[in-house]
Amino acid sequence: MLTIHLNNLLFHAHHGLYAEEQLLGNDFEVSITIQHRPITTQIIALDQTINYAAVYDMVKKRMNIPTPLLETLAQELCQSILKNFRQAESVFFSIKKLNPPITQFQGSVGVSFEMNRNQL
């Protein structure tokens, strides 16, 4: 099994339930792990693996669509990656809201979701 990682991607987006979040936005950190089984013993061309730049573009576009719940975002992105990259066997997606609107809160909140191809 080969694993592709996109780690600590930073975005400013307008996800959240509250009007202030939807208006001002928030900073988010996204990490993605994609596993696939290569069809060859030696990968020498991009079409033999998963193009992480294409995955990044997909995530970047989706992050621009405001979504009330991070759970929804995580599930939809896992589904999209599995549908658009046929060689992907599983996707683990993690997102952190870096400045949650919680009084006197220090830290981040987040959601993780994992999906396998057989769950599509």
Secondary structure as UniProt FT lines:
FT   STRAND          2..13
FT   HELIX           19..24
FT   STRAND          26..36
FT   HELIX           46..48
FT   HELIX           52..63
FT   HELIX           70..84
FT   TURN            86..87
FT   STRAND          88..97
FT   TURN            103..104
FT   STRAND          109..116
FT   HELIX           117..119
//
